[in-house]
Amino acid sequence: MPQLDKAVGPCPADYGIRVLMSAKAARDVARAIDALRRGWPVDVTADDGTVSVLAVESADAQSLPQFDPEASANILISSARAQTLRLANQREAAEPELPVLVQREKWIDLADAMALIDPVQDLATPLKGPYRALPIAAPKAASAALKLARLAGIMPGFFVAPAPVAAEASASADAIDMFASGEQLYIATRARLPVEASETSEIVAFRSPGDPREHVALVIGKRDGSIPVVRLHSECLTGDVLGSLKCDCGPQLHGALHEIASAQWGVLLYLRQEGRGIGLINKLRAYALQDQGFDTVDANVRLGFAIDARDFSVASQMLKLLSIPTIRLLTNNPAKVEGLQAEGIDVAERVSHAIEANPHNARYLDTKRDRTGHQL
């Protein structure tokens, strides 16, 4: 059983029971994510009912007829995607992750269904429809299914079985909400790790039951009584590793390490939330939409995701496990300040983190300033 860091304080009397229950829920979600990615049916339950779904993206010529032998399964999409298809009103479209159910017409085969859910194909297949939106019997369960798609890193589009099917996995809406929250995060191990920015560093690895993602913290310098400089950095394979010029992630990461090293001490939290929480593949789809002229905000929304789907409660839990209640936050994003403060972390100061633009990311940086409220 995961253990609380001893500096956090004594365990509540029911802590062990809650951990076991939460760990089971997390395993259920992990199995459901695996099943979706493999093209297997999944049941998603909420207090208003159950939906049996098959991901459009991972369905194939064998799995779809087994799931839907009558070819009558309607298709679940996000309201943002429905708005592009003129199936959602303005109120629905204001919340991009709300569910919309599209009637399955006889002419909609697997390729047509993929074109229906994938905005990257819109220029290649401009003539779609007409489509008809239907009432949703279990909207809470349907919303949870769209959240599960994001956690799985797949396109938010599902075939919905008209009758119960033999599902390979099931997950509840509550478990899906809890899965990415960091509630059951614990310290797995820690070790000394000299890095280029500072030879006096320690790496701390965190795990959560059922979740394969492992977040890490790099504690730089010698801890003393001063308030540490902390940077929350979300994973970016293209920027951090490949040196992409489309974003500012790589320079931000390396600049933050040196800025923390120049302070008395501090922490870099490296969060496994690629693409602002939508996953690597969907982030690359967003890149393809940016190549078609959409900015980073509109690209995420057209894919059916929130503008920023990250959950900063993971970062707050990491800080609590490290016994760091008060920080100086290295960020230009006020949402990070608000997110941490909402989770009980005292942000004593926001420290600006300016990065020089290049011709490839200038529009991206302007969008962060003008549309998501980033400040220097």
VEXDREN-2710 file (C-alpha; in Angstrom, 1 decimal):
% VEXDREN-2710
k/r/px/py/pz
1/MET/0.0/0.0/0.0
2/PRO/1.3/3.5/-0.8
3/GLN/2.6/5.4/2.2
4/LEU/2.2/9.0/3.0
5/ASP/5.5/10.9/3.3
6/LYS/6.1/11.1/7.0
7/ALA/6.4/14.9/6.9
8/VAL/2.8/15.2/5.8
9/GLY/1.5/14.0/9.2
10/PRO/-0.3/11.0/10.6
11/CYS/-2.7/9.0/8.4
12/PRO/-6.5/9.3/9.1
13/ALA/-8.1/6.3/10.6
14/ASP/-9.8/5.3/7.3
15/TYR/-6.8/6.1/5.1
16/GLY/-6.0/2.5/4.3
17/ILE/-9.6/1.7/3.3
18/ARG/-9.8/4.8/1.1
19/VAL/-6.4/4.0/-0.6
20/LEU/-7.6/0.5/-1.4
21/MET/-10.9/1.7/-2.8
22/SER/-9.2/4.5/-4.8
23/ALA/-6.6/2.1/-6.1
24/LYS/-9.3/-0.3/-7.4
25/ALA/-11.0/2.6/-9.1
26/ALA/-7.7/3.7/-10.6
27/ARG/-7.1/0.2/-11.9
28/ASP/-10.6/0.2/-13.5
29/VAL/-9.8/3.4/-15.3
30/ALA/-6.4/2.1/-16.4
31/ARG/-8.0/-1.1/-17.8
32/ALA/-10.6/1.0/-19.6
33/ILE/-7.9/3.2/-21.1
34/ASP/-6.0/0.1/-22.3
35/ALA/-9.2/-1.3/-23.8
36/LEU/-10.1/1.8/-25.7
37/ARG/-6.6/2.0/-27.2
38/ARG/-6.9/-1.7/-28.3
39/GLY/-10.3/-1.2/-29.9
40/TRP/-12.3/-3.0/-27.3
41/PRO/-15.7/-2.0/-25.9
42/VAL/-15.9/-0.2/-22.6
43/ASP/-18.8/0.6/-20.2
44/VAL/-18.8/4.0/-18.6
45/THR/-21.2/4.5/-15.7
46/ALA/-22.6/7.5/-13.9
47/ASP/-25.6/8.2/-11.6
48/ASP/-27.7/8.7/-14.7
49/GLY/-26.9/5.4/-16.4
50/THR/-24.3/3.5/-18.4
51/VAL/-23.0/3.9/-22.0
52/SER/-21.3/1.1/-23.8
53/VAL/-18.8/2.7/-26.2
54/LEU/-16.2/1.7/-28.8
55/ALA/-13.6/4.3/-29.8
56/VAL/-14.0/5.3/-33.5
57/GLU/-10.3/5.8/-33.8
58/SER/-9.3/2.3/-32.7
59/ALA/-12.3/0.4/-34.2
60/ASP/-11.6/-1.8/-37.3
61/ALA/-13.4/-4.0/-39.8
62/GLN/-13.6/-6.8/-37.3
63/SER/-14.4/-5.1/-34.0
64/LEU/-17.1/-2.7/-35.2
65/PRO/-19.5/-5.4/-36.6
66/GLN/-19.0/-7.4/-33.4
67/PHE/-19.8/-4.3/-31.3
68/ASP/-22.6/-3.2/-33.6
69/PRO/-23.9/-6.0/-35.9
70/GLU/-26.9/-3.9/-37.1
71/ALA/-24.8/-0.9/-38.0
72/SER/-27.1/1.3/-35.9
73/ALA/-24.7/2.6/-33.1
74/ASN/-25.0/6.3/-32.9
75/ILE/-21.8/8.4/-32.6
76/LEU/-20.8/10.4/-29.6
77/ILE/-18.7/13.6/-30.2
78/SER/-17.9/16.8/-28.3
79/SER/-20.0/19.9/-28.5
80/ALA/-16.9/21.7/-30.0
81/ARG/-16.8/19.3/-32.9
82/ALA/-20.6/19.4/-33.2
83/GLN/-20.4/23.2/-33.5
84/THR/-18.1/22.8/-36.5
85/LEU/-20.7/20.5/-38.0
86/ARG/-23.4/23.0/-37.1
87/LEU/-25.0/20.5/-34.7
88/ALA/-24.6/22.5/-31.4
89/ASN/-25.9/25.8/-30.3
90/GLN/-23.7/28.6/-29.0
91/ARG/-24.3/27.7/-25.4
92/GLU/-23.2/24.1/-25.9
93/ALA/-20.2/25.2/-27.9
94/ALA/-19.0/27.4/-25.0
95/GLU/-18.1/24.1/-23.2
96/PRO/-16.1/22.1/-25.7
97/GLU/-16.2/18.9/-23.8
98/LEU/-19.9/18.5/-23.5
99/PRO/-21.3/15.4/-25.3
100/VAL/-23.4/15.5/-28.4
101/LEU/-25.0/12.3/-29.9
102/VAL/-25.1/12.1/-33.7
103/GLN/-27.6/9.7/-35.4
104/ARG/-25.9/6.9/-37.3
105/GLU/-27.1/7.0/-40.9
106/LYS/-26.9/4.0/-43.0
107/TRP/-24.2/5.6/-45.2
108/ILE/-21.9/6.2/-42.3
109/ASP/-19.2/3.5/-42.4
110/LEU/-16.0/3.4/-40.4
111/ALA/-14.2/5.8/-42.7
112/ASP/-17.1/8.2/-42.7
113/ALA/-17.2/8.1/-38.9
114/MET/-13.6/8.9/-38.6
115/ALA/-14.0/11.9/-41.0
116/LEU/-17.0/12.9/-38.8
117/ILE/-14.9/13.1/-35.6
118/ASP/-11.5/14.2/-37.0
119/PRO/-11.2/18.0/-37.8
120/VAL/-7.8/17.4/-39.4
121/GLN/-9.6/15.7/-42.3
122/ASP/-12.0/18.6/-42.9
123/LEU/-10.1/20.1/-45.8
124/ALA/-9.8/16.7/-47.5
125/THR/-13.5/15.8/-47.0
126/PRO/-15.3/19.1/-46.9
127/LEU/-18.8/17.7/-47.9
128/LYS/-20.1/16.0/-44.8
129/GLY/-23.6/15.2/-43.6
130/PRO/-26.3/16.1/-43.2
131/TYR/-26.2/14.9/-39.6
132/ARG/-28.8/14.9/-37.0
133/ALA/-28.2/15.4/-33.2
134/LEU/-30.2/13.2/-30.8
135/PRO/-31.1/13.4/-27.1
136/ILE/-28.7/11.7/-24.8
137/ALA/-30.2/9.3/-22.3
138/ALA/-27.2/9.4/-19.9
139/PRO/-25.4/12.7/-20.4
140/LYS/-23.2/12.4/-17.3
141/ALA/-22.0/9.0/-18.4
142/ALA/-21.4/10.4/-21.9
143/SER/-19.4/13.3/-20.6
144/ALA/-17.3/10.9/-18.6
145/ALA/-16.6/8.9/-21.7
146/LEU/-15.2/12.0/-23.4
147/LYS/-13.0/12.6/-20.4
148/LEU/-11.8/9.0/-20.6
149/ALA/-10.9/9.6/-24.3
150/ARG/-8.6/12.5/-23.3
151/LEU/-6.9/10.4/-20.6
152/ALA/-6.4/7.6/-23.2
153/GLY/-4.9/10.2/-25.6
154/ILE/-7.4/9.3/-28.4
155/MET/-9.9/11.4/-30.4
156/PRO/-13.1/12.1/-28.5
157/GLY/-15.5/10.1/-30.7
158/PHE/-17.3/6.9/-29.9
159/PHE/-19.8/4.5/-31.3
160/VAL/-22.5/4.0/-28.7
161/ALA/-24.1/0.6/-28.5
162/PRO/-27.9/0.7/-28.8
163/ALA/-28.1/-2.2/-26.3
164/PRO/-25.8/-3.5/-23.6
165/VAL/-22.7/-5.4/-25.0
166/ALA/-20.1/-7.5/-23.4
167/ALA/-17.5/-4.9/-22.5
168/GLU/-13.9/-5.6/-21.8
169/ALA/-13.6/-3.0/-19.1
170/SER/-15.8/-0.6/-17.2
171/ALA/-15.1/2.7/-15.3
172/SER/-17.3/5.0/-13.3
173/ALA/-17.5/8.8/-13.8
174/ASP/-16.2/9.4/-10.3
175/ALA/-13.2/7.1/-10.9
176/ILE/-12.4/8.9/-14.1
177/ASP/-12.5/12.3/-12.4
178/MET/-10.2/11.0/-9.6
179/PHE/-7.7/9.3/-11.9
180/ALA/-5.8/12.4/-13.0
181/SER/-6.2/14.3/-9.8
182/GLY/-3.1/13.2/-7.9
183/GLU/-5.2/12.2/-4.9
184/GLN/-3.4/8.9/-4.5
185/LEU/0.1/10.1/-5.5
186/TYR/3.0/8.9/-3.4
187/ILE/6.8/9.1/-3.5
188/ALA/8.2/5.9/-5.1
189/THR/11.9/6.7/-4.8
190/ARG/14.5/9.4/-4.7
191/ALA/18.2/9.7/-5.6
192/ARG/21.0/12.3/-6.0
193/LEU/21.1/13.6/-9.6
194/PRO/23.8/16.1/-10.5
195/VAL/22.6/18.1/-13.6
196/GLU/24.2/20.7/-15.8
197/ALA/22.5/23.5/-14.0
198/SER/23.4/22.4/-10.6
199/GLU/25.5/19.5/-9.2
200/THR/23.5/19.7/-5.9
201/SER/20.2/18.2/-7.0
202/GLU/17.9/15.3/-6.0
203/ILE/15.3/13.7/-8.2
204/VAL/12.1/12.4/-6.6
205/ALA/9.8/10.1/-8.5
206/PHE/6.0/9.9/-7.8
207/ARG/3.5/7.2/-8.7
208/SER/-0.2/6.7/-8.4
209/PRO/-2.0/3.4/-8.3
210/GLY/-3.2/2.3/-11.8
211/ASP/-1.6/5.3/-13.6
212/PRO/1.4/4.4/-15.7
213/ARG/2.6/8.1/-15.8
214/GLU/5.4/8.9/-13.4
215/HIS/5.8/12.5/-12.4
216/VAL/9.1/13.7/-11.1
217/ALA/10.5/16.6/-9.0
218/LEU/14.1/17.9/-9.3
219/VAL/15.0/19.5/-6.0
220/ILE/17.9/21.9/-6.7
221/GLY/20.2/23.3/-4.1
222/LYS/20.3/22.8/-0.3
223/ARG/16.9/23.2/1.4
224/ASP/16.8/25.9/4.0
225/GLY/14.2/28.1/5.7
226/SER/13.7/30.4/2.6
227/ILE/10.8/30.1/0.2
228/PRO/11.8/28.0/-2.8
229/VAL/11.4/29.0/-6.4
230/VAL/9.2/26.4/-8.1
231/ARG/8.5/25.8/-11.7
232/LEU/5.6/23.6/-13.0
233/HIS/6.7/22.2/-16.4
234/SER/4.4/20.0/-18.4
235/GLU/6.0/17.3/-20.5
236/CYS/6.7/18.3/-24.1
237/LEU/8.5/15.7/-26.2
238/THR/8.8/17.9/-29.2
239/GLY/10.1/20.9/-27.4
240/ASP/12.1/19.3/-24.5
241/VAL/13.7/16.5/-26.4
242/LEU/13.6/17.3/-30.1
243/GLY/14.2/21.1/-29.9
244/SER/10.9/22.1/-31.6
245/LEU/10.7/25.8/-32.6
246/LYS/6.9/25.7/-32.6
247/CYS/6.7/26.3/-28.9
248/ASP/8.8/27.7/-26.0
249/CYS/8.8/24.6/-23.9
250/GLY/12.5/23.6/-24.3
251/PRO/13.9/27.0/-23.6
252/GLN/11.5/27.4/-20.7
253/LEU/12.6/24.1/-19.2
254/HIS/16.3/24.9/-19.4
255/GLY/15.9/28.5/-18.4
256/ALA/13.9/27.4/-15.4
257/LEU/16.6/25.0/-14.3
258/HIS/19.2/27.8/-14.3
259/GLU/17.0/30.3/-12.7
260/ILE/16.2/27.9/-9.8
261/ALA/19.9/27.1/-9.5
262/SER/20.7/30.8/-9.1
263/ALA/18.2/31.0/-6.2
264/GLN/18.9/29.7/-2.7
265/TRP/17.0/26.5/-3.6
266/GLY/14.0/25.4/-5.5
267/VAL/12.1/22.6/-7.3
268/LEU/11.2/21.8/-10.9
269/LEU/8.0/19.7/-11.1
270/TYR/8.0/17.7/-14.4
271/LEU/4.4/16.8/-15.0
272/ARG/3.4/14.0/-17.5
273/GLN/0.7/16.1/-19.1
274/GLU/1.8/16.3/-22.7
275/GLY/0.0/18.8/-25.0
276/ARG/-1.7/20.7/-22.1
277/GLY/-3.2/17.4/-21.0
278/ILE/-4.5/16.0/-24.3
279/GLY/-1.6/13.6/-25.1
280/LEU/1.1/13.5/-27.7
281/ILE/-0.9/12.2/-30.6
282/ASN/-3.7/14.7/-30.1
283/LYS/-1.1/17.5/-29.7
284/LEU/0.4/16.5/-33.1
285/ARG/-3.2/16.7/-34.5
286/ALA/-3.4/20.2/-33.1
287/TYR/-0.1/21.0/-34.9
288/ALA/-1.7/19.8/-38.1
289/LEU/-4.7/22.2/-37.5
290/GLN/-2.2/25.0/-36.8
291/ASP/-0.7/24.4/-40.2
292/GLN/-4.2/24.9/-41.6
293/GLY/-4.3/28.4/-40.0
294/PHE/-5.8/27.8/-36.5
295/ASP/-4.1/29.1/-33.4
296/THR/-3.2/26.8/-30.5
297/VAL/-6.5/27.6/-28.7
298/ASP/-8.8/27.0/-31.6
299/ALA/-6.9/23.8/-32.6
300/ASN/-7.5/22.2/-29.2
301/VAL/-11.1/23.2/-29.1
302/ARG/-11.8/21.9/-32.7
303/LEU/-10.3/18.6/-31.5
304/GLY/-13.0/18.5/-28.8
305/PHE/-10.9/19.3/-25.8
306/ALA/-10.7/22.2/-23.3
307/ILE/-8.3/25.0/-24.1
308/ASP/-6.1/23.7/-21.2
309/ALA/-6.9/20.2/-19.9
310/ARG/-4.1/20.0/-17.3
311/ASP/-4.8/19.3/-13.7
312/PHE/-2.6/21.2/-11.3
313/SER/-3.8/19.3/-8.3
314/VAL/-1.1/16.8/-9.2
315/ALA/1.5/19.5/-8.7
316/SER/0.0/20.6/-5.4
317/GLN/0.1/17.0/-4.1
318/MET/3.7/16.6/-5.1
319/LEU/4.5/19.8/-3.2
320/LYS/2.6/18.6/-0.1
321/LEU/4.5/15.3/-0.2
322/LEU/7.7/17.2/-0.3
323/SER/6.5/19.3/2.6
324/ILE/6.6/22.6/0.7
325/PRO/3.5/24.7/1.7
326/THR/4.7/28.1/0.4
327/ILE/6.5/28.8/-2.9
328/ARG/7.6/31.5/-5.3
329/LEU/6.1/30.3/-8.6
330/LEU/8.1/30.8/-11.8
331/THR/5.4/31.3/-14.4
332/ASN/3.7/33.7/-16.7
333/ASN/0.4/31.8/-16.4
334/PRO/-2.0/33.1/-13.7
335/ALA/-4.1/29.9/-14.0
336/LYS/-1.2/28.0/-12.4
337/VAL/-1.2/30.4/-9.5
338/GLU/-5.0/30.0/-9.1
339/GLY/-4.8/26.2/-9.5
340/LEU/-2.2/25.8/-6.8
341/GLN/-3.8/28.2/-4.4
342/ALA/-7.2/26.4/-4.8
343/GLU/-5.4/23.2/-3.7
344/GLY/-3.9/24.7/-0.5
345/ILE/-0.5/25.8/-1.7
346/ASP/0.5/29.4/-0.7
347/VAL/2.0/31.2/-3.7
348/ALA/3.9/34.0/-2.1
349/GLU/5.1/35.5/-5.4
350/ARG/4.7/35.0/-9.1
351/VAL/8.1/35.3/-10.8
352/SER/8.0/36.1/-14.5
353/HIS/9.7/33.7/-16.9
354/ALA/10.4/35.5/-20.2
355/ILE/11.6/33.6/-23.3
356/GLU/12.7/35.2/-26.5
357/ALA/10.4/34.4/-29.5
358/ASN/11.5/33.0/-32.8
359/PRO/9.7/33.2/-36.2
360/HIS/8.1/29.8/-35.7
361/ASN/6.6/30.4/-32.2
362/ALA/5.8/34.1/-32.3
363/ARG/2.1/33.6/-33.0
364/TYR/1.9/30.9/-30.4
365/LEU/3.4/33.2/-27.7
366/ASP/1.0/36.0/-28.8
367/THR/-1.9/33.6/-28.5
368/LYS/-0.9/32.6/-25.0
369/ARG/-0.8/36.3/-24.1
370/ASP/-3.9/37.4/-25.8
371/ARG/-6.2/34.4/-25.4
372/THR/-5.1/32.6/-22.3
373/GLY/-4.0/35.5/-20.1
374/HIS/-0.3/34.9/-19.9
375/GLN/1.6/37.8/-18.3
376/LEU/5.2/38.9/-18.0
END
